[in-house]
Amino acid sequence: MTPALASAVMPMLRVMDPERAHDLALRALALGLAGQDATPDDPRLAVSVLGQHFRNPIGLAAGFDKNAVALAPLARLGFGFVEAGTVTPRPQAGNPRPRLFRLTEDRAVINRMGFNNAGLDAYVPRLAAFPRGLVPVGANVGINKEGADPERDYPALIAAVAPHADYIVINVSSPNTPGLRDLQGEERLRAILQAVAAAVRQRPPLLVKVAPDLSEAGLRAVVETCIAGGVQGLIVSNTTIARPPGLRSPQARQAGGLSGAPLLARATAALAQAARIAQGRLVLVGVGGVASGHDALAKIRAGASLVQLYTAFAYDGPALIARIRRELLAALDEQGFPTVADAVGADIT
């Protein structure tokens, strides 16, 4: 099966319960049923950051493959990089169902999954089995809802995944674990980063994933704390607890984090703000609402060296990746950029 044919069955999945549809899609991917895209990437799309060469800047965000069960098949769909997780120290069932909601009219999703995952012991062997060199792979780590000690748990998680990941992401911004977003505060984040530095001497580049709902002062504190704490990058942003005006779906009032098209403007504004504060001292990854090559280039112009997506992939399926790569090339030509690298931060003044 080709990615285009796999995408053709997406309308059938969309009539199913969203979580069941996601589970079936992940199983199909793990079996290789979505095929692969062997089209070579245009060299103009290549980016070299975080000590890695990315053949294109379009990555799969965390949350799609929490347990690292389909990373290689996902990478073969044409992504420039893939990120697995969020993984927690111990297995966790997550929040009660239903906890995943399609906002079809808005091309959006609300989730309150709650870090449901099989735990670190199941995750690490699968991450270790990923063919190194296929594309860069990231490990996204978080804490359990109960019995957590962030200064203990994040270093342990990072030590466990460090030998097998090309970069690691500390998730302190999911809205679905009580108290987690409080860890974005300057004192808590500094303590976590100090604990990581003391416990894990050898590790790949470290990134922190932040919420789009931080104030400018809050984001400035995160940026400066990350730089002081030896972090190499930020992922901007996680889902939002805000509800932008104009949402049409009857599911829009559900509790949880909103992702997809309505997040694009908010997340891109937060990204640009982070870029202005960081002034090149951090590598930025833009995520939130990306569904086209023009969306991806908007993130890049706002300061992102790399871009991630999730919700549009869930709606459109594997054919989306090749389309975005084509559209990104066309957008670069239209806007006068020879390469992706030339466009990074073009809108930041």
GIMOLIN-V34598 format. One record per residue. N is the residue number from 1. SS is DSSP state (alpha for helix, beta for strand, coil for the rest). PHI is phi in whole degrees, 0 to 359 (* if undefined). BURIAL is I if it has 16 or more other ideal C-beta (glycine too) atoms within 10 Angstrom, else O. Layout:
BEGIN
((N | SS | PHI | BURIAL) (N | SS | PHI | BURIAL))
END
This chain:
BEGIN
((1 | coil | * | O) (2 | coil | 265 | O) (3 | alpha | 303 | I) (4 | alpha | 294 | O) (5 | alpha | 292 | O) (6 | alpha | 299 | I) (7 | alpha | 293 | I) (8 | alpha | 294 | O) (9 | coil | 270 | O) (10 | alpha | 302 | I) (11 | alpha | 302 | O) (12 | alpha | 291 | O) (13 | alpha | 293 | I) (14 | coil | 287 | O) (15 | coil | 270 | O) (16 | coil | 270 | O) (17 | coil | 308 | O) (18 | alpha | 303 | I) (19 | alpha | 289 | I) (20 | alpha | 295 | O) (21 | alpha | 298 | I) (22 | alpha | 296 | I) (23 | alpha | 298 | O) (24 | alpha | 295 | O) (25 | alpha | 298 | I) (26 | alpha | 293 | I) (27 | alpha | 297 | O) (28 | alpha | 297 | I) (29 | alpha | 297 | I) (30 | alpha | 300 | I) (31 | coil | 275 | O) (32 | coil | 79 | O) (33 | coil | 283 | O) (34 | coil | 270 | I) (35 | coil | 73 | I) (36 | coil | 209 | I) (37 | coil | 248 | I) (38 | coil | 266 | O) (39 | coil | 295 | O) (40 | coil | 296 | O) (41 | coil | 282 | I) (42 | coil | 296 | I) (43 | alpha | 302 | O) (44 | alpha | 293 | I) (45 | alpha | 273 | I) (46 | coil | 289 | I) (47 | beta | 223 | I) (48 | beta | 240 | O) (49 | beta | 215 | I) (50 | coil | 54 | I) (51 | coil | 72 | O) (52 | beta | 231 | I) (53 | beta | 259 | O) (54 | beta | 254 | I) (55 | coil | 292 | I) (56 | coil | 208 | I) (57 | coil | 269 | I) (58 | beta | 264 | I) (59 | beta | 242 | I) (60 | beta | 270 | I) (61 | coil | 286 | I) (62 | coil | 297 | I) (63 | coil | 107 | I) (64 | coil | 283 | I) (65 | coil | 242 | I) (66 | coil | 297 | I) (67 | coil | 254 | I) (68 | coil | 60 | I) (69 | coil | 269 | I) (70 | coil | 221 | I) (71 | alpha | 296 | I) (72 | alpha | 295 | I) (73 | alpha | 300 | I) (74 | alpha | 295 | I) (75 | alpha | 299 | I) (76 | coil | 284 | I) (77 | coil | 279 | I) (78 | coil | 114 | I) (79 | coil | 298 | I) (80 | coil | 279 | I) (81 | beta | 196 | I) (82 | beta | 225 | I) (83 | beta | 230 | I) (84 | beta | 253 | I) (85 | beta | 124 | I) (86 | beta | 278 | I) (87 | beta | 254 | I) (88 | coil | 245 | I) (89 | coil | 305 | I) (90 | coil | 246 | I) (91 | coil | 304 | I) (92 | beta | 213 | I) (93 | coil | 285 | O) (94 | coil | 86 | I) (95 | coil | 281 | I) (96 | coil | 298 | O) (97 | coil | 276 | O) (98 | coil | 287 | O) (99 | coil | 216 | I) (100 | beta | 222 | I) (101 | beta | 225 | I) (102 | beta | 276 | I) (103 | beta | 250 | I) (104 | alpha | 302 | O) (105 | alpha | 298 | O) (106 | alpha | 252 | I) (107 | coil | 51 | I) (108 | beta | 219 | I) (109 | beta | 219 | I) (110 | beta | 244 | I) (111 | beta | 230 | I) (112 | coil | 225 | I) (113 | coil | 299 | I) (114 | coil | 83 | I) (115 | coil | 54 | I) (116 | coil | 292 | I) (117 | beta | 195 | I) (118 | coil | 272 | I) (119 | coil | 91 | O) (120 | alpha | 296 | I) (121 | alpha | 295 | O) (122 | alpha | 279 | O) (123 | alpha | 287 | I) (124 | alpha | 300 | I) (125 | alpha | 299 | O) (126 | alpha | 290 | I) (127 | alpha | 298 | I) (128 | alpha | 295 | O) (129 | alpha | 278 | O) (130 | coil | 296 | I) (131 | coil | 293 | O) (132 | coil | 297 | O) (133 | coil | 97 | O) (134 | coil | 296 | O) (135 | coil | 210 | I) (136 | beta | 300 | I) (137 | beta | 235 | I) (138 | beta | 249 | I) (139 | beta | 244 | I) (140 | beta | 255 | I) (141 | beta | 239 | I) (142 | coil | 213 | I) (143 | coil | 247 | I) (144 | coil | 291 | I) (145 | coil | 294 | I) (146 | coil | 238 | O) (147 | coil | 74 | O) (148 | coil | 276 | I) (149 | coil | 225 | O) (150 | alpha | 306 | I) (151 | alpha | 291 | I) (152 | alpha | 269 | O) (153 | alpha | 284 | I) (154 | alpha | 296 | I) (155 | alpha | 301 | I) (156 | alpha | 295 | I) (157 | alpha | 298 | I) (158 | alpha | 295 | I) (159 | alpha | 299 | O) (160 | alpha | 288 | I) (161 | alpha | 267 | I) (162 | alpha | 306 | I) (163 | alpha | 291 | O) (164 | alpha | 241 | I) (165 | coil | 240 | I) (166 | coil | 272 | I) (167 | beta | 203 | I) (168 | beta | 231 | I) (169 | beta | 242 | I) (170 | beta | 271 | I) (171 | beta | 268 | I) (172 | coil | 237 | I) (173 | coil | 224 | I) (174 | coil | 294 | I) (175 | coil | 276 | I) (176 | coil | 254 | I) (177 | coil | 243 | I) (178 | coil | 306 | O) (179 | coil | 84 | O) (180 | alpha | 297 | I) (181 | alpha | 295 | I) (182 | alpha | 296 | O) (183 | alpha | 288 | I) (184 | alpha | 284 | I) (185 | coil | 299 | O) (186 | alpha | 304 | O) (187 | alpha | 291 | O) (188 | alpha | 293 | I) (189 | alpha | 294 | I) (190 | alpha | 300 | I) (191 | alpha | 296 | I) (192 | alpha | 296 | I) (193 | alpha | 294 | I) (194 | alpha | 295 | O) (195 | alpha | 294 | I) (196 | alpha | 296 | I) (197 | alpha | 299 | O) (198 | alpha | 288 | O) (199 | alpha | 265 | O) (200 | coil | 235 | I) (201 | coil | 282 | O) (202 | coil | 248 | O) (203 | coil | 202 | I) (204 | coil | 287 | I) (205 | beta | 306 | I) (206 | beta | 249 | I) (207 | beta | 237 | I) (208 | beta | 240 | I) (209 | beta | 261 | I) (210 | beta | 244 | I) (211 | coil | 277 | I) (212 | coil | 277 | I) (213 | coil | 260 | I) (214 | coil | 290 | I) (215 | coil | 289 | O) (216 | alpha | 299 | O) (217 | alpha | 295 | O) (218 | alpha | 295 | O) (219 | alpha | 293 | I) (220 | alpha | 300 | I) (221 | alpha | 296 | I) (222 | alpha | 297 | I) (223 | alpha | 302 | I) (224 | alpha | 292 | O) (225 | alpha | 294 | I) (226 | alpha | 295 | I) (227 | alpha | 297 | I) (228 | alpha | 295 | O) (229 | coil | 270 | I) (230 | coil | 83 | O) (231 | coil | 281 | I) (232 | coil | 263 | I) (233 | beta | 199 | I) (234 | beta | 237 | I) (235 | beta | 254 | I) (236 | beta | 235 | I) (237 | coil | 210 | I) (238 | coil | 281 | I) (239 | coil | 289 | I) (240 | beta | 249 | I) (241 | coil | 271 | I) (242 | coil | 285 | O) (243 | coil | 234 | O) (244 | coil | 302 | I) (245 | coil | 296 | O) (246 | coil | 97 | O) (247 | coil | 297 | I) (248 | coil | 255 | O) (249 | coil | 290 | I) (250 | coil | 295 | O) (251 | coil | 274 | I) (252 | coil | 296 | I) (253 | coil | 273 | O) (254 | coil | 298 | I) (255 | coil | 285 | O) (256 | coil | 134 | I) (257 | beta | 266 | I) (258 | beta | 268 | I) (259 | beta | 226 | I) (260 | beta | 102 | I) (261 | alpha | 308 | I) (262 | alpha | 294 | I) (263 | alpha | 272 | I) (264 | alpha | 305 | I) (265 | alpha | 296 | O) (266 | alpha | 296 | I) (267 | alpha | 291 | I) (268 | alpha | 290 | I) (269 | alpha | 296 | O) (270 | alpha | 296 | I) (271 | alpha | 298 | I) (272 | alpha | 298 | I) (273 | alpha | 296 | I) (274 | alpha | 298 | I) (275 | alpha | 295 | I) (276 | alpha | 294 | I) (277 | alpha | 287 | I) (278 | alpha | 288 | I) (279 | coil | 52 | O) (280 | coil | 82 | O) (281 | coil | 276 | O) (282 | coil | 228 | I) (283 | beta | 280 | I) (284 | beta | 251 | I) (285 | beta | 244 | I) (286 | beta | 263 | I) (287 | beta | 215 | I) (288 | coil | 129 | I) (289 | coil | 85 | I) (290 | coil | 286 | I) (291 | coil | 222 | I) (292 | coil | 207 | I) (293 | alpha | 295 | I) (294 | alpha | 293 | O) (295 | alpha | 299 | I) (296 | alpha | 298 | I) (297 | alpha | 292 | I) (298 | alpha | 300 | I) (299 | alpha | 296 | I) (300 | alpha | 295 | I) (301 | alpha | 297 | I) (302 | coil | 278 | I) (303 | coil | 121 | I) (304 | coil | 278 | I) (305 | coil | 277 | I) (306 | beta | 228 | I) (307 | beta | 227 | I) (308 | beta | 236 | I) (309 | beta | 216 | I) (310 | coil | 210 | I) (311 | alpha | 299 | I) (312 | alpha | 297 | I) (313 | alpha | 295 | I) (314 | alpha | 295 | I) (315 | alpha | 281 | I) (316 | alpha | 258 | I) (317 | coil | 83 | I) (318 | coil | 299 | I) (319 | alpha | 296 | I) (320 | alpha | 301 | I) (321 | alpha | 295 | I) (322 | alpha | 297 | I) (323 | alpha | 297 | I) (324 | alpha | 297 | I) (325 | alpha | 297 | I) (326 | alpha | 296 | O) (327 | alpha | 295 | I) (328 | alpha | 295 | I) (329 | alpha | 299 | I) (330 | alpha | 297 | O) (331 | alpha | 293 | I) (332 | alpha | 300 | I) (333 | alpha | 297 | O) (334 | alpha | 300 | O) (335 | alpha | 261 | O) (336 | coil | 80 | O) (337 | coil | 253 | I) (338 | coil | 297 | O) (339 | coil | 218 | O) (340 | alpha | 302 | I) (341 | alpha | 302 | I) (342 | alpha | 291 | O) (343 | alpha | 270 | I) (344 | coil | 298 | I) (345 | coil | 75 | I) (346 | coil | 298 | O) (347 | coil | 267 | O) (348 | coil | 270 | I) (349 | coil | 240 | O))
END
